[in-house]
Amino acid sequence: MFSVRATKPTFRSYLPPLQTDVTNTVVPPIKKLEPVLLPGEIVVNEANFVRKCISTESSQNDLWGKLICTNFKVSFIPQDDSPKQKSQLSHLLLGEHDIPLTCLEQVVTVNDTKGKKKVLGSNQKLKFNPTELLLYCKDWRIIRYCFDEAGPESAKKVCLAIAHYSHPADLQLLFGFEYQGLRYHESKEEQVNGSNSRGGLQTPLFDRPPDWDREIKRTNASEWRVCSINEHYAVSSSLPEHIVVPVSLADQDLKQFSALFTDGRIPMWCWNHPNGSALVRMTVLTEQLVQKKFDQRIFSAIAKSHPQSEDVMRSDLDKTLPNIQEIQAAFLKLKQLCVLDIFEETEERWLTTLENTRWLEYVRMFLKHSAEMVYYLDGK
């Protein structure tokens, strides 16, 4: 009965026709990846199209970008920056994907196809083209990079550069000596009363007597003074040039006493409690025959520095705490267990092996002793 008339289309396109001429197509520019460098920092070598492995189980979350070696750090710049990576605060020396060269303990190159692996050192040669780079860090991180798409020659060069600059033959070649903190503090000639030439407050480095004078005043340690007998490290190579000592001990006496202490490490003030108690550290006397005589002189001077001239409480750390060699041995055992050993092989005896490293035992000993020292300082 009724016929339905087809409606005419009413949609009108305002888009221009599709361009078919490929010569007029605009190709987006390749993103230029540049590192954030500190004053005096230079790029030594770099490799493009490097893959940073995020997970050992799958490569789905891996990042692609540029691997850069400078004279300060190993830097990886992802091709696709996350929002938090697009800006870097001026007071941060390192970005999210940066590793300082001094943090690297071992540089290992791998070639999967040939089944080769080599630990690289300074000034070494690499006879195969690496497909992977493993960086073992002193903070127990293991960072892995893959050179799937990177050129073999650029991959080899960046690996050799990282190995060379992370283990310099001379410590003076480290970036820190060249940098000298220019970004954060002015030269000593420009430092006046703890302020820089721009009027801002300076962070005390305690390498000048005024820094110690302000600390003495801040802690109300009026019976202590700054001593500079160790200028140019004339007395001890392991003590600062300026230290704090009791007012009642003259410089001449301290110079005389220094020869009797191990490595010249004379009594040195560390901190003052508001109640007048002070924390002082020193090494043992090398000559036991004169120990009683000099102990009495030194401890008497320390006791006079207390408002009530309280007796000195002595703590011989050599007898109560493990030495540095024992701590180092425990640390290496802990590192072997947590970083290098395969977890599946050690899972059943993991807690026992952890206890056998003695690391937890040593931590307990140090915490216990620290608590005892706090009790004595606060109680007097």
Contacts in CASP RR format, 6 or more apart in sequence:
PFRMAT RR
TARGET T0000
AUTHOR 0000-0000-0000
METHOD contacts of the structure
MODEL  1
MFSVRATKPTFRSYLPPLQTDVTNTVVPPIKKLEPVLLPGEIVVNEANFV
RKCISTESSQNDLWGKLICTNFKVSFIPQDDSPKQKSQLSHLLLGEHDIP
LTCLEQVVTVNDTKGKKKVLGSNQKLKFNPTELLLYCKDWRIIRYCFDEA
GPESAKKVCLAIAHYSHPADLQLLFGFEYQGLRYHESKEEQVNGSNSRGG
LQTPLFDRPPDWDREIKRTNASEWRVCSINEHYAVSSSLPEHIVVPVSLA
DQDLKQFSALFTDGRIPMWCWNHPNGSALVRMTVLTEQLVQKKFDQRIFS
AIAKSHPQSEDVMRSDLDKTLPNIQEIQAAFLKLKQLCVLDIFEETEERW
LTTLENTRWLEYVRMFLKHSAEMVYYLDGK
19 25 0 8 1.000
31 79 0 8 1.000
33 65 0 8 1.000
33 66 0 8 1.000
33 77 0 8 1.000
33 79 0 8 1.000
34 77 0 8 1.000
35 43 0 8 1.000
35 68 0 8 1.000
35 70 0 8 1.000
35 75 0 8 1.000
35 77 0 8 1.000
36 88 0 8 1.000
36 95 0 8 1.000
37 43 0 8 1.000
37 70 0 8 1.000
38 72 0 8 1.000
38 93 0 8 1.000
38 179 0 8 1.000
38 183 0 8 1.000
39 179 0 8 1.000
39 182 0 8 1.000
39 183 0 8 1.000
40 71 0 8 1.000
40 178 0 8 1.000
40 179 0 8 1.000
41 70 0 8 1.000
41 71 0 8 1.000
41 72 0 8 1.000
41 73 0 8 1.000
41 175 0 8 1.000
41 179 0 8 1.000
42 70 0 8 1.000
42 71 0 8 1.000
43 68 0 8 1.000
43 69 0 8 1.000
43 70 0 8 1.000
44 69 0 8 1.000
44 70 0 8 1.000
44 71 0 8 1.000
44 161 0 8 1.000
44 165 0 8 1.000
45 68 0 8 1.000
45 69 0 8 1.000
45 154 0 8 1.000
45 157 0 8 1.000
45 158 0 8 1.000
45 160 0 8 1.000
45 161 0 8 1.000
45 162 0 8 1.000
46 66 0 8 1.000
46 67 0 8 1.000
46 68 0 8 1.000
46 69 0 8 1.000
46 154 0 8 1.000
46 158 0 8 1.000
47 66 0 8 1.000
47 67 0 8 1.000
47 147 0 8 1.000
47 150 0 8 1.000
47 151 0 8 1.000
47 154 0 8 1.000
47 155 0 8 1.000
47 157 0 8 1.000
47 158 0 8 1.000
48 65 0 8 1.000
48 66 0 8 1.000
48 150 0 8 1.000
48 154 0 8 1.000
49 64 0 8 1.000
49 65 0 8 1.000
49 148 0 8 1.000
49 149 0 8 1.000
49 150 0 8 1.000
49 151 0 8 1.000
50 64 0 8 1.000
50 65 0 8 1.000
50 66 0 8 1.000
50 67 0 8 1.000
50 76 0 8 1.000
50 145 0 8 1.000
50 146 0 8 1.000
50 147 0 8 1.000
50 150 0 8 1.000
50 155 0 8 1.000
51 59 0 8 1.000
51 62 0 8 1.000
51 63 0 8 1.000
51 64 0 8 1.000
51 65 0 8 1.000
51 145 0 8 1.000
51 146 0 8 1.000
51 147 0 8 1.000
51 148 0 8 1.000
51 149 0 8 1.000
52 62 0 8 1.000
52 63 0 8 1.000
52 64 0 8 1.000
52 65 0 8 1.000
52 67 0 8 1.000
52 76 0 8 1.000
52 78 0 8 1.000
52 97 0 8 1.000
52 143 0 8 1.000
52 144 0 8 1.000
52 145 0 8 1.000
52 146 0 8 1.000
53 59 0 8 1.000
53 62 0 8 1.000
53 144 0 8 1.000
53 145 0 8 1.000
53 146 0 8 1.000
54 61 0 8 1.000
54 62 0 8 1.000
54 63 0 8 1.000
55 61 0 8 1.000
55 62 0 8 1.000
62 146 0 8 1.000
63 76 0 8 1.000
63 78 0 8 1.000
63 79 0 8 1.000
63 80 0 8 1.000
63 97 0 8 1.000
64 78 0 8 1.000
64 79 0 8 1.000
64 80 0 8 1.000
65 76 0 8 1.000
65 77 0 8 1.000
65 78 0 8 1.000
65 79 0 8 1.000
66 76 0 8 1.000
66 77 0 8 1.000
66 79 0 8 1.000
67 74 0 8 1.000
67 75 0 8 1.000
67 76 0 8 1.000
67 133 0 8 1.000
67 145 0 8 1.000
67 150 0 8 1.000
67 158 0 8 1.000
68 74 0 8 1.000
68 75 0 8 1.000
68 76 0 8 1.000
68 77 0 8 1.000
68 158 0 8 1.000
69 75 0 8 1.000
69 158 0 8 1.000
69 161 0 8 1.000
69 162 0 8 1.000
69 165 0 8 1.000
71 101 0 8 1.000
71 165 0 8 1.000
71 175 0 8 1.000
71 178 0 8 1.000
72 100 0 8 1.000
72 101 0 8 1.000
72 175 0 8 1.000
72 176 0 8 1.000
72 179 0 8 1.000
73 94 0 8 1.000
73 98 0 8 1.000
73 99 0 8 1.000
73 100 0 8 1.000
73 101 0 8 1.000
74 98 0 8 1.000
74 99 0 8 1.000
74 101 0 8 1.000
74 104 0 8 1.000
74 135 0 8 1.000
74 162 0 8 1.000
74 166 0 8 1.000
75 95 0 8 1.000
75 97 0 8 1.000
75 98 0 8 1.000
75 99 0 8 1.000
76 97 0 8 1.000
76 98 0 8 1.000
76 145 0 8 1.000
77 97 0 8 1.000
78 85 0 8 1.000
78 97 0 8 1.000
84 96 0 8 1.000
85 95 0 8 1.000
85 96 0 8 1.000
85 97 0 8 1.000
88 95 0 8 1.000
93 100 0 8 1.000
94 100 0 8 1.000
99 135 0 8 1.000
99 137 0 8 1.000
99 141 0 8 1.000
99 143 0 8 1.000
101 162 0 8 1.000
101 165 0 8 1.000
101 166 0 8 1.000
101 174 0 8 1.000
101 175 0 8 1.000
102 166 0 8 1.000
102 174 0 8 1.000
103 137 0 8 1.000
103 138 0 8 1.000
103 139 0 8 1.000
104 135 0 8 1.000
104 136 0 8 1.000
104 137 0 8 1.000
104 138 0 8 1.000
104 162 0 8 1.000
104 166 0 8 1.000
104 167 0 8 1.000
105 136 0 8 1.000
105 137 0 8 1.000
105 138 0 8 1.000
106 119 0 8 1.000
106 134 0 8 1.000
106 135 0 8 1.000
106 136 0 8 1.000
107 119 0 8 1.000
107 120 0 8 1.000
107 121 0 8 1.000
107 133 0 8 1.000
107 134 0 8 1.000
107 135 0 8 1.000
107 136 0 8 1.000
107 159 0 8 1.000
107 162 0 8 1.000
107 163 0 8 1.000
107 166 0 8 1.000
108 117 0 8 1.000
108 118 0 8 1.000
108 119 0 8 1.000
108 120 0 8 1.000
108 133 0 8 1.000
108 134 0 8 1.000
108 135 0 8 1.000
108 136 0 8 1.000
109 117 0 8 1.000
109 118 0 8 1.000
109 120 0 8 1.000
109 126 0 8 1.000
109 128 0 8 1.000
109 130 0 8 1.000
109 132 0 8 1.000
109 133 0 8 1.000
109 134 0 8 1.000
109 159 0 8 1.000
110 116 0 8 1.000
110 117 0 8 1.000
110 130 0 8 1.000
110 131 0 8 1.000
110 132 0 8 1.000
110 133 0 8 1.000
110 134 0 8 1.000
111 117 0 8 1.000
111 128 0 8 1.000
111 129 0 8 1.000
111 130 0 8 1.000
111 131 0 8 1.000
111 132 0 8 1.000
112 131 0 8 1.000
112 132 0 8 1.000
113 131 0 8 1.000
114 128 0 8 1.000
116 128 0 8 1.000
118 126 0 8 1.000
118 128 0 8 1.000
120 126 0 8 1.000
120 159 0 8 1.000
120 160 0 8 1.000
120 162 0 8 1.000
120 163 0 8 1.000
121 163 0 8 1.000
121 164 0 8 1.000
121 167 0 8 1.000
122 163 0 8 1.000
122 164 0 8 1.000
122 167 0 8 1.000
122 168 0 8 1.000
122 169 0 8 1.000
123 164 0 8 1.000
123 169 0 8 1.000
124 160 0 8 1.000
124 163 0 8 1.000
125 160 0 8 1.000
126 156 0 8 1.000
126 159 0 8 1.000
126 160 0 8 1.000
129 152 0 8 1.000
129 153 0 8 1.000
129 155 0 8 1.000
129 156 0 8 1.000
130 147 0 8 1.000
130 155 0 8 1.000
130 156 0 8 1.000
130 159 0 8 1.000
131 146 0 8 1.000
131 147 0 8 1.000
131 148 0 8 1.000
131 155 0 8 1.000
132 144 0 8 1.000
132 145 0 8 1.000
132 146 0 8 1.000
132 147 0 8 1.000
133 144 0 8 1.000
133 145 0 8 1.000
133 146 0 8 1.000
133 147 0 8 1.000
133 155 0 8 1.000
133 158 0 8 1.000
133 159 0 8 1.000
133 162 0 8 1.000
134 142 0 8 1.000
134 143 0 8 1.000
134 144 0 8 1.000
135 141 0 8 1.000
135 142 0 8 1.000
135 143 0 8 1.000
135 144 0 8 1.000
135 145 0 8 1.000
135 162 0 8 1.000
136 142 0 8 1.000
136 339 0 8 1.000
137 143 0 8 1.000
140 335 0 8 1.000
140 338 0 8 1.000
140 339 0 8 1.000
142 339 0 8 1.000
147 155 0 8 1.000
168 174 0 8 1.000
171 177 0 8 1.000
184 203 0 8 1.000
185 191 0 8 1.000
185 196 0 8 1.000
185 202 0 8 1.000
185 203 0 8 1.000
185 205 0 8 1.000
186 196 0 8 1.000
186 197 0 8 1.000
186 202 0 8 1.000
188 208 0 8 1.000
190 196 0 8 1.000
190 197 0 8 1.000
191 202 0 8 1.000
191 208 0 8 1.000
193 210 0 8 1.000
194 201 0 8 1.000
194 202 0 8 1.000
194 204 0 8 1.000
194 210 0 8 1.000
194 211 0 8 1.000
194 214 0 8 1.000
195 201 0 8 1.000
195 202 0 8 1.000
196 202 0 8 1.000
204 211 0 8 1.000
204 214 0 8 1.000
204 215 0 8 1.000
205 211 0 8 1.000
206 212 0 8 1.000
206 215 0 8 1.000
206 240 0 8 1.000
206 242 0 8 1.000
207 240 0 8 1.000
207 241 0 8 1.000
207 242 0 8 1.000
208 242 0 8 1.000
209 226 0 8 1.000
209 228 0 8 1.000
209 242 0 8 1.000
212 226 0 8 1.000
212 242 0 8 1.000
212 243 0 8 1.000
212 244 0 8 1.000
213 226 0 8 1.000
215 244 0 8 1.000
216 222 0 8 1.000
216 224 0 8 1.000
216 225 0 8 1.000
216 226 0 8 1.000
216 244 0 8 1.000
216 272 0 8 1.000
219 271 0 8 1.000
219 272 0 8 1.000
219 274 0 8 1.000
220 272 0 8 1.000
220 274 0 8 1.000
220 276 0 8 1.000
221 244 0 8 1.000
221 269 0 8 1.000
221 272 0 8 1.000
221 276 0 8 1.000
221 278 0 8 1.000
221 305 0 8 1.000
223 246 0 8 1.000
223 247 0 8 1.000
223 248 0 8 1.000
223 304 0 8 1.000
223 305 0 8 1.000
223 306 0 8 1.000
223 307 0 8 1.000
224 244 0 8 1.000
224 245 0 8 1.000
224 246 0 8 1.000
224 247 0 8 1.000
224 269 0 8 1.000
224 272 0 8 1.000
224 278 0 8 1.000
224 305 0 8 1.000
225 244 0 8 1.000
225 245 0 8 1.000
225 246 0 8 1.000
225 247 0 8 1.000
226 242 0 8 1.000
226 243 0 8 1.000
226 244 0 8 1.000
227 242 0 8 1.000
227 243 0 8 1.000
227 244 0 8 1.000
227 245 0 8 1.000
227 251 0 8 1.000
227 254 0 8 1.000
228 241 0 8 1.000
228 242 0 8 1.000
229 235 0 8 1.000
229 251 0 8 1.000
229 254 0 8 1.000
229 255 0 8 1.000
229 258 0 8 1.000
230 236 0 8 1.000
230 239 0 8 1.000
230 240 0 8 1.000
230 241 0 8 1.000
230 242 0 8 1.000
230 243 0 8 1.000
231 241 0 8 1.000
231 242 0 8 1.000
232 241 0 8 1.000
233 239 0 8 1.000
233 241 0 8 1.000
235 254 0 8 1.000
235 255 0 8 1.000
235 258 0 8 1.000
235 264 0 8 1.000
235 266 0 8 1.000
236 258 0 8 1.000
236 263 0 8 1.000
236 264 0 8 1.000
236 265 0 8 1.000
236 266 0 8 1.000
237 263 0 8 1.000
238 263 0 8 1.000
238 265 0 8 1.000
239 264 0 8 1.000
239 265 0 8 1.000
239 266 0 8 1.000
239 268 0 8 1.000
243 266 0 8 1.000
243 268 0 8 1.000
243 269 0 8 1.000
244 268 0 8 1.000
244 269 0 8 1.000
245 254 0 8 1.000
245 266 0 8 1.000
245 267 0 8 1.000
245 268 0 8 1.000
245 269 0 8 1.000
246 267 0 8 1.000
246 269 0 8 1.000
246 301 0 8 1.000
246 302 0 8 1.000
246 304 0 8 1.000
246 305 0 8 1.000
247 305 0 8 1.000
248 301 0 8 1.000
248 304 0 8 1.000
248 305 0 8 1.000
249 267 0 8 1.000
249 298 0 8 1.000
249 301 0 8 1.000
253 297 0 8 1.000
254 266 0 8 1.000
257 266 0 8 1.000
257 294 0 8 1.000
257 298 0 8 1.000
258 264 0 8 1.000
258 266 0 8 1.000
260 285 0 8 1.000
260 286 0 8 1.000
260 287 0 8 1.000
260 290 0 8 1.000
260 294 0 8 1.000
261 282 0 8 1.000
261 283 0 8 1.000
261 284 0 8 1.000
261 285 0 8 1.000
261 286 0 8 1.000
262 283 0 8 1.000
262 284 0 8 1.000
262 285 0 8 1.000
262 286 0 8 1.000
263 283 0 8 1.000
264 283 0 8 1.000
265 282 0 8 1.000
265 283 0 8 1.000
266 282 0 8 1.000
267 280 0 8 1.000
267 281 0 8 1.000
267 282 0 8 1.000
267 298 0 8 1.000
267 302 0 8 1.000
268 280 0 8 1.000
268 281 0 8 1.000
268 282 0 8 1.000
269 278 0 8 1.000
269 279 0 8 1.000
269 280 0 8 1.000
270 278 0 8 1.000
270 279 0 8 1.000
270 280 0 8 1.000
270 281 0 8 1.000
271 278 0 8 1.000
271 279 0 8 1.000
272 278 0 8 1.000
272 279 0 8 1.000
273 279 0 8 1.000
273 377 0 8 1.000
273 378 0 8 1.000
275 307 0 8 1.000
275 378 0 8 1.000
275 379 0 8 1.000
275 380 0 8 1.000
276 306 0 8 1.000
276 307 0 8 1.000
276 380 0 8 1.000
277 306 0 8 1.000
277 310 0 8 1.000
277 376 0 8 1.000
277 377 0 8 1.000
277 378 0 8 1.000
277 379 0 8 1.000
277 380 0 8 1.000
278 302 0 8 1.000
278 305 0 8 1.000
278 306 0 8 1.000
279 373 0 8 1.000
279 377 0 8 1.000
280 302 0 8 1.000
282 298 0 8 1.000
284 316 0 8 1.000
284 318 0 8 1.000
285 291 0 8 1.000
285 294 0 8 1.000
285 295 0 8 1.000
299 312 0 8 1.000
299 314 0 8 1.000
302 312 0 8 1.000
303 309 0 8 1.000
303 310 0 8 1.000
303 311 0 8 1.000
303 312 0 8 1.000
306 380 0 8 1.000
310 380 0 8 1.000
313 376 0 8 1.000
313 380 0 8 1.000
315 369 0 8 1.000
315 372 0 8 1.000
315 373 0 8 1.000
317 369 0 8 1.000
320 365 0 8 1.000
320 369 0 8 1.000
321 362 0 8 1.000
321 365 0 8 1.000
321 366 0 8 1.000
321 369 0 8 1.000
322 330 0 8 1.000
322 362 0 8 1.000
322 365 0 8 1.000
326 358 0 8 1.000
326 362 0 8 1.000
327 362 0 8 1.000
330 357 0 8 1.000
330 358 0 8 1.000
330 359 0 8 1.000
330 362 0 8 1.000
331 359 0 8 1.000
333 356 0 8 1.000
333 357 0 8 1.000
333 358 0 8 1.000
333 359 0 8 1.000
334 354 0 8 1.000
334 357 0 8 1.000
334 359 0 8 1.000
337 346 0 8 1.000
337 350 0 8 1.000
337 353 0 8 1.000
337 354 0 8 1.000
337 357 0 8 1.000
343 350 0 8 1.000
346 353 0 8 1.000
354 360 0 8 1.000
355 361 0 8 1.000
END
